[in-house]
Amino acid sequence: NPKASEPLQSFFIVRCIRFATVRCIAVCFLSRSFHALEAGIQYIRARSKINEVILSGGDPLMLDNGTLAALLGTLHKLPRVRILRLHTRIPCVWPERLTSDLVHLLSSFQPLYLNIHFNHPQEIDSAVIQSCTQLADAGIPLGSQTVLLKGISVDGV
């Protein structure tokens, strides 16, 4: 389960802010069911210029392994989608979620990039380091971003 201090994010749809430059789309989650994600997949299929897909907005690693595998498999089979990116907080708020089965599942959909959202360096403990190491050792490139939060990650702003 997620750490008690981490509220579940709401699910909503946004367009990728990099859309105009890299032809990508962010697919955000209205529901955890694969059927509900079909509209997003149809949107991507219908737009020939999309070659990068970002799964975000709500956390894609909150999907069960079967739904996540089906979603990634469907996107991976689209010939013009060259890059899949997952934006997640799971490695820092629920590192136990990154089982060997999940890491193997993710590594089977290369090229796949994982961008981890950290809010503060204090979120990084030994379990987080272990989960990130497991991902990196499986060949999954890791990125990170931090939102500047007054009183949390930035003092005096």
C-alpha positions as CSV (number, residue, x, y, z in Angstrom):
1,N,0.0,0.0,0.0
2,P,1.1,3.6,-0.6
3,K,2.7,5.4,2.4
4,A,0.0,6.9,4.6
5,S,1.3,10.4,4.0
6,E,0.8,10.0,0.2
7,P,-2.8,10.8,-0.9
8,L,-3.9,9.0,-4.0
9,Q,-3.8,11.4,-7.0
10,S,-7.0,12.3,-8.8
11,F,-7.4,11.0,-12.3
12,F,-7.8,13.5,-15.1
13,I,-6.8,14.0,-18.8
14,V,-4.2,16.6,-19.8
15,R,-2.3,17.2,-23.1
16,C,1.4,16.9,-22.9
17,I,3.1,20.3,-22.7
18,R,5.8,19.2,-25.1
19,F,3.2,18.1,-27.7
20,A,4.1,20.7,-30.3
21,T,7.8,20.0,-30.3
22,V,8.0,16.2,-29.9
23,R,4.7,15.0,-31.0
24,C,3.7,13.2,-27.9
25,I,0.6,12.8,-25.9
26,A,0.0,12.2,-22.2
27,V,-2.6,9.6,-21.5
28,C,-3.9,10.1,-18.0
29,F,-6.2,7.8,-16.1
30,L,-9.9,8.2,-15.6
31,S,-10.2,4.7,-14.4
32,R,-8.0,1.7,-13.6
33,S,-9.9,-0.5,-16.1
34,F,-8.3,-1.1,-19.4
35,H,-11.7,-0.6,-21.1
36,A,-11.8,3.0,-19.9
37,L,-8.3,3.6,-21.3
38,E,-9.4,2.5,-24.8
39,A,-10.5,6.1,-25.7
40,G,-7.0,7.3,-25.1
41,I,-5.6,4.5,-27.2
42,Q,-8.0,5.3,-30.0
43,Y,-7.0,9.0,-29.8
44,I,-3.3,8.0,-30.3
45,R,-4.2,5.6,-33.1
46,A,-6.1,8.3,-34.9
47,R,-3.2,10.8,-34.9
48,S,-0.4,9.8,-37.1
49,K,2.0,12.5,-35.8
50,I,2.1,11.0,-32.3
51,N,5.3,9.1,-31.8
52,E,5.9,9.4,-28.0
53,V,3.4,8.5,-25.3
54,I,3.6,9.6,-21.7
55,L,1.5,7.7,-19.1
56,S,0.9,10.1,-16.2
57,G,-1.8,11.9,-14.3
58,G,-2.7,9.5,-11.6
59,D,0.0,7.0,-11.4
60,P,0.3,4.3,-14.1
61,L,2.1,2.0,-11.7
62,M,-1.1,1.9,-9.6
63,L,-2.6,-0.2,-12.4
64,D,-2.5,-3.9,-11.7
65,N,0.2,-5.8,-13.6
66,G,-2.3,-7.4,-16.1
67,T,-3.9,-4.1,-17.0
68,L,-0.5,-2.3,-17.2
69,A,0.9,-5.1,-19.5
70,A,-2.2,-4.9,-21.8
71,L,-1.9,-1.1,-22.0
72,L,1.9,-1.1,-22.6
73,G,1.5,-4.0,-25.1
74,T,-1.1,-2.2,-27.1
75,L,0.9,1.0,-27.2
76,H,4.1,-0.9,-28.0
77,K,2.5,-2.5,-31.0
78,L,1.6,0.8,-32.6
79,P,4.3,1.1,-35.3
80,R,4.9,4.9,-35.1
81,V,5.0,5.0,-31.2
82,R,8.8,5.0,-30.7
83,I,9.0,6.0,-27.0
84,L,6.9,5.1,-24.0
85,R,7.4,7.1,-20.8
86,L,5.9,6.5,-17.4
87,H,5.7,9.3,-14.9
88,T,5.4,7.9,-11.3
89,R,5.8,8.5,-7.6
90,I,5.6,4.7,-6.8
91,P,9.4,4.2,-6.3
92,C,9.4,6.8,-3.6
93,V,6.0,6.3,-2.0
94,W,5.5,2.5,-2.4
95,P,8.9,0.9,-3.3
96,E,7.5,-2.5,-2.4
97,R,5.3,-2.3,-5.5
98,L,8.4,-2.8,-7.7
99,T,8.5,-6.5,-7.5
100,S,10.7,-8.6,-9.8
101,D,7.6,-9.4,-11.8
102,L,6.7,-5.8,-12.3
103,V,10.3,-4.8,-13.2
104,H,10.4,-7.7,-15.7
105,L,7.1,-6.6,-17.2
106,L,8.4,-3.0,-17.6
107,S,11.7,-4.1,-19.1
108,S,9.9,-6.1,-21.7
109,F,8.6,-3.0,-23.4
110,Q,11.8,-1.2,-24.3
111,P,12.3,1.6,-25.2
112,L,10.5,2.6,-22.0
113,Y,11.6,5.4,-19.7
114,L,10.6,5.9,-16.1
115,N,10.4,9.5,-14.7
116,I,10.2,9.5,-11.0
117,H,8.6,12.5,-9.2
118,F,10.3,13.3,-5.9
119,N,9.2,16.1,-3.7
120,H,12.1,16.2,-1.3
121,P,15.5,14.4,-0.8
122,Q,14.2,13.0,2.4
123,E,11.9,10.7,0.4
124,I,15.0,8.8,-0.7
125,D,15.7,6.0,1.8
126,S,17.3,2.5,1.4
127,A,14.0,1.0,0.0
128,V,13.8,3.7,-2.6
129,I,17.4,3.3,-3.6
130,Q,16.8,-0.5,-3.9
131,S,13.7,-0.1,-6.1
132,C,15.5,2.4,-8.4
133,T,18.6,0.2,-8.6
134,Q,16.4,-2.8,-9.5
135,L,14.8,-0.7,-12.4
136,A,18.2,0.6,-13.6
137,D,19.7,-2.9,-13.5
138,A,16.9,-4.1,-15.7
139,G,17.9,-1.6,-18.3
140,I,15.2,0.9,-17.7
141,P,16.5,4.5,-18.0
142,L,15.4,6.6,-15.0
143,G,14.8,10.3,-14.9
144,S,13.6,12.5,-12.0
145,Q,11.8,15.7,-11.5
146,T,11.0,17.7,-8.5
147,V,8.2,20.2,-8.2
148,L,9.2,23.3,-6.2
149,L,6.9,23.3,-3.1
150,K,7.1,26.2,-0.7
151,G,8.1,24.9,2.7
152,I,8.8,21.4,1.5
153,S,11.4,21.4,-1.2
154,V,12.2,25.1,-1.3
155,D,12.8,27.4,1.7
156,G,11.7,31.1,1.6
157,V,10.0,31.0,-1.8
